[in-house]
């Protein structure tokens, strides 16, 4: 199973890049991208329950 994640990355056509220790900037960029995607999703979709929202995201 350790290779499953790497296999998925390759299947999706993504490039794996490792972060250096004590260099959190890369995480910040990714976290902001995900936050933006969630916010944009919420602007155009309504959900009656948290479960509906989770499933939609």
GUTOR-808029 format. One record per atom (N, C-alpha, C): atom name; x, y, z; residue number from 0. Coordinates in nm, 2 decimals, padded with zeros to 4 digits, m for minus. Atoms other than C-alpha are relative to their C-alpha. Last residue first. Example, Ala and Ser with C-alpha at 12.3 -4.5 7.8 and 13.67 -1.06 7.14 Angstrom:
BEGIN
{at=N	u=m00.09	v=m00.11	w=00.00	i=1}
{at=CA	u=01.37	v=m00.11	w=00.71	i=1}
{at=C	u=m00.08	v=00.11	w=00.08	i=1}
{at=N	u=00.09	v=m00.12	w=00.00	i=0}
{at=CA	u=01.23	v=m00.45	w=00.78	i=0}
{at=C	u=00.09	v=00.12	w=00.00	i=0}
//
This chain:
BEGIN
{at=N	u=m00.14	v=m00.04	w=00.02	i=56}
{at=CA	u=m01.71	v=01.90	w=m00.19	i=56}
{at=C	u=00.09	v=m00.11	w=m00.04	i=56}
{at=N	u=m00.01	v=m00.09	w=00.11	i=55}
{at=CA	u=m02.06	v=01.79	w=m00.26	i=55}
{at=C	u=00.14	v=00.04	w=m00.02	i=55}
{at=N	u=00.01	v=00.08	w=00.12	i=54}
{at=CA	u=m02.04	v=01.50	w=m00.02	i=54}
{at=C	u=00.02	v=00.08	w=m00.12	i=54}
{at=N	u=m00.12	v=00.08	w=00.01	i=53}
{at=CA	u=m01.92	v=01.73	w=00.26	i=53}
{at=C	u=00.00	v=m00.09	w=m00.13	i=53}
{at=N	u=m00.11	v=m00.09	w=00.03	i=52}
{at=CA	u=m02.20	v=01.97	w=00.19	i=52}
{at=C	u=00.13	v=m00.08	w=m00.02	i=52}
{at=N	u=00.02	v=m00.04	w=00.14	i=51}
{at=CA	u=m02.47	v=01.70	w=00.19	i=51}
{at=C	u=00.12	v=00.09	w=m00.05	i=51}
{at=N	u=m00.04	v=00.12	w=00.08	i=50}
{at=CA	u=m02.32	v=01.57	w=00.51	i=50}
{at=C	u=m00.02	v=00.02	w=m00.15	i=50}
{at=N	u=m00.14	v=00.01	w=00.01	i=49}
{at=CA	u=m02.33	v=01.91	w=00.67	i=49}
{at=C	u=00.05	v=m00.11	w=m00.09	i=49}
{at=N	u=m00.07	v=00.05	w=m00.11	i=48}
{at=CA	u=m02.70	v=01.93	w=00.59	i=48}
{at=C	u=00.15	v=00.00	w=m00.02	i=48}
{at=N	u=00.09	v=00.01	w=m00.12	i=47}
{at=CA	u=m02.94	v=02.12	w=00.38	i=47}
{at=C	u=00.07	v=m00.05	w=00.12	i=47}
{at=N	u=00.01	v=00.14	w=m00.06	i=46}
{at=CA	u=m02.68	v=02.22	w=00.12	i=46}
{at=C	u=m00.09	v=00.01	w=00.12	i=46}
{at=N	u=00.06	v=00.00	w=m00.13	i=45}
{at=CA	u=m02.67	v=02.52	w=m00.12	i=45}
{at=C	u=m00.02	v=m00.15	w=00.05	i=45}
{at=N	u=00.08	v=00.11	w=m00.04	i=44}
{at=CA	u=m02.44	v=02.55	w=m00.41	i=44}
{at=C	u=m00.06	v=00.02	w=00.14	i=44}
{at=N	u=00.09	v=00.05	w=00.11	i=43}
{at=CA	u=m02.30	v=02.84	w=m00.61	i=43}
{at=C	u=m00.09	v=m00.12	w=00.04	i=43}
{at=N	u=00.07	v=m00.11	w=00.06	i=42}
{at=CA	u=m02.12	v=03.05	w=m00.34	i=42}
{at=C	u=m00.11	v=m00.05	w=m00.10	i=42}
{at=N	u=00.11	v=m00.04	w=m00.09	i=41}
{at=CA	u=m02.03	v=02.74	w=m00.14	i=41}
{at=C	u=m00.08	v=00.11	w=m00.06	i=41}
{at=N	u=00.11	v=00.11	w=00.01	i=40}
{at=CA	u=m01.83	v=02.59	w=m00.43	i=40}
{at=C	u=m00.12	v=00.05	w=00.09	i=40}
{at=N	u=00.07	v=m00.02	w=00.12	i=39}
{at=CA	u=m01.63	v=02.92	w=m00.46	i=39}
{at=C	u=m00.11	v=m00.10	w=m00.02	i=39}
{at=N	u=00.08	v=m00.12	w=m00.01	i=38}
{at=CA	u=m01.55	v=02.91	w=m00.09	i=38}
{at=C	u=m00.07	v=00.02	w=m00.13	i=38}
{at=N	u=00.11	v=00.02	w=m00.09	i=37}
{at=CA	u=m01.43	v=02.55	w=m00.11	i=37}
{at=C	u=m00.09	v=00.12	w=00.00	i=37}
{at=N	u=00.09	v=00.09	w=00.07	i=36}
{at=CA	u=m01.21	v=02.61	w=m00.42	i=36}
{at=C	u=m00.13	v=m00.03	w=00.09	i=36}
{at=N	u=00.07	v=m00.07	w=00.11	i=35}
{at=CA	u=m01.06	v=02.91	w=m00.25	i=35}
{at=C	u=m00.10	v=m00.08	w=m00.07	i=35}
{at=N	u=00.09	v=m00.09	w=m00.06	i=34}
{at=CA	u=m00.98	v=02.72	w=00.06	i=34}
{at=C	u=m00.08	v=00.07	w=m00.10	i=34}
{at=N	u=00.12	v=00.09	w=m00.05	i=33}
{at=CA	u=m00.82	v=02.44	w=m00.14	i=33}
{at=C	u=m00.10	v=00.09	w=00.06	i=33}
{at=N	u=00.07	v=00.05	w=00.12	i=32}
{at=CA	u=m00.60	v=02.70	w=m00.32	i=32}
{at=C	u=m00.12	v=m00.08	w=00.04	i=32}
{at=N	u=00.08	v=m00.12	w=00.05	i=31}
{at=CA	u=m00.51	v=02.87	w=00.01	i=31}
{at=C	u=m00.08	v=m00.04	w=m00.13	i=31}
{at=N	u=00.12	v=m00.02	w=m00.09	i=30}
{at=CA	u=m00.41	v=02.53	w=00.16	i=30}
{at=C	u=m00.09	v=00.12	w=m00.05	i=30}
{at=N	u=00.10	v=00.10	w=00.02	i=29}
{at=CA	u=m00.19	v=02.46	w=m00.14	i=29}
{at=C	u=m00.12	v=00.02	w=00.09	i=29}
{at=N	u=00.05	v=m00.02	w=00.14	i=28}
{at=CA	u=m00.01	v=02.79	w=m00.13	i=28}
{at=C	u=m00.11	v=m00.10	w=m00.02	i=28}
{at=N	u=00.09	v=m00.11	w=00.00	i=27}
{at=CA	u=00.03	v=02.76	w=00.25	i=27}
{at=C	u=m00.06	v=00.03	w=m00.13	i=27}
{at=N	u=00.13	v=00.04	w=m00.05	i=26}
{at=CA	u=00.17	v=02.41	w=00.22	i=26}
{at=C	u=m00.10	v=00.12	w=00.00	i=26}
{at=N	u=00.07	v=00.09	w=00.09	i=25}
{at=CA	u=00.44	v=02.53	w=m00.01	i=25}
{at=C	u=m00.13	v=m00.05	w=00.05	i=25}
{at=N	u=00.06	v=m00.08	w=00.10	i=24}
{at=CA	u=00.53	v=02.82	w=00.22	i=24}
{at=C	u=m00.08	v=m00.08	w=m00.10	i=24}
{at=N	u=00.15	v=00.03	w=00.01	i=23}
{at=CA	u=00.59	v=02.58	w=00.51	i=23}
{at=C	u=m00.07	v=00.08	w=m00.11	i=23}
{at=N	u=00.04	v=m00.08	w=00.12	i=22}
{at=CA	u=00.97	v=02.56	w=00.45	i=22}
{at=C	u=m00.15	v=m00.01	w=m00.02	i=22}
{at=N	u=00.01	v=m00.14	w=m00.05	i=21}
{at=CA	u=01.10	v=02.43	w=00.79	i=21}
{at=C	u=m00.03	v=00.10	w=m00.12	i=21}
{at=N	u=00.03	v=m00.01	w=m00.14	i=20}
{at=CA	u=01.19	v=02.09	w=00.63	i=20}
{at=C	u=00.01	v=00.15	w=00.04	i=20}
{at=N	u=m00.12	v=00.00	w=m00.09	i=19}
{at=CA	u=01.20	v=02.11	w=00.26	i=19}
{at=C	u=m00.05	v=00.02	w=00.14	i=19}
{at=N	u=m00.03	v=m00.13	w=m00.07	i=18}
{at=CA	u=00.89	v=02.02	w=00.07	i=18}
{at=C	u=00.12	v=m00.02	w=00.09	i=18}
{at=N	u=m00.02	v=00.01	w=m00.15	i=17}
{at=CA	u=00.88	v=01.72	w=m00.17	i=17}
{at=C	u=00.03	v=00.14	w=00.05	i=17}
{at=N	u=m00.11	v=m00.08	w=m00.04	i=16}
{at=CA	u=00.74	v=01.75	w=m00.52	i=16}
{at=C	u=00.00	v=00.00	w=00.15	i=16}
{at=N	u=m00.03	v=00.00	w=m00.14	i=15}
{at=CA	u=00.52	v=01.49	w=m00.69	i=15}
{at=C	u=00.12	v=00.09	w=00.03	i=15}
{at=N	u=m00.14	v=00.02	w=m00.03	i=14}
{at=CA	u=00.41	v=01.58	w=m01.03	i=14}
{at=C	u=00.02	v=00.01	w=00.15	i=14}
{at=N	u=m00.06	v=m00.10	w=m00.08	i=13}
{at=CA	u=00.05	v=01.52	w=m01.12	i=13}
{at=C	u=00.14	v=m00.02	w=00.02	i=13}
{at=N	u=m00.08	v=m00.08	w=00.07	i=12}
{at=CA	u=m00.09	v=01.33	w=m01.41	i=12}
{at=C	u=00.07	v=00.11	w=00.08	i=12}
{at=N	u=00.06	v=m00.13	w=00.02	i=11}
{at=CA	u=m00.38	v=01.19	w=m01.22	i=11}
{at=C	u=00.09	v=00.10	w=m00.08	i=11}
{at=N	u=00.12	v=00.02	w=00.08	i=10}
{at=CA	u=m00.25	v=00.84	w=m01.27	i=10}
{at=C	u=m00.07	v=00.13	w=m00.03	i=10}
{at=N	u=m00.04	v=00.02	w=00.14	i=9}
{at=CA	u=00.10	v=00.94	w=m01.15	i=9}
{at=C	u=m00.13	v=m00.01	w=m00.09	i=9}
{at=N	u=m00.06	v=m00.12	w=00.05	i=8}
{at=CA	u=m00.04	v=01.09	w=m00.83	i=8}
{at=C	u=00.03	v=m00.02	w=m00.15	i=8}
{at=N	u=00.11	v=m00.09	w=00.03	i=7}
{at=CA	u=m00.26	v=00.78	w=m00.78	i=7}
{at=C	u=00.05	v=00.14	w=m00.05	i=7}
{at=N	u=00.07	v=00.05	w=00.12	i=6}
{at=CA	u=00.04	v=00.55	w=m00.82	i=6}
{at=C	u=m00.12	v=00.10	w=m00.03	i=6}
{at=N	u=m00.09	v=m00.04	w=00.12	i=5}
{at=CA	u=00.24	v=00.76	w=m00.57	i=5}
{at=C	u=m00.07	v=m00.05	w=m00.13	i=5}
{at=N	u=00.01	v=m00.15	w=00.02	i=4}
{at=CA	u=m00.05	v=00.73	w=m00.32	i=4}
{at=C	u=00.08	v=00.05	w=m00.12	i=4}
{at=N	u=00.13	v=m00.04	w=00.05	i=3}
{at=CA	u=m00.08	v=00.36	w=m00.37	i=3}
{at=C	u=m00.01	v=00.15	w=m00.03	i=3}
{at=N	u=00.00	v=m00.05	w=00.13	i=2}
{at=CA	u=00.29	v=00.29	w=m00.34	i=2}
{at=C	u=m00.13	v=00.05	w=m00.05	i=2}
{at=N	u=m00.08	v=m00.13	w=00.00	i=1}
{at=CA	u=00.29	v=00.25	w=00.04	i=1}
{at=C	u=00.00	v=00.07	w=m00.14	i=1}
{at=N	u=00.08	v=m00.12	w=00.00	i=0}
{at=CA	u=00.00	v=00.00	w=00.00	i=0}
{at=C	u=00.08	v=00.13	w=00.00	i=0}
//
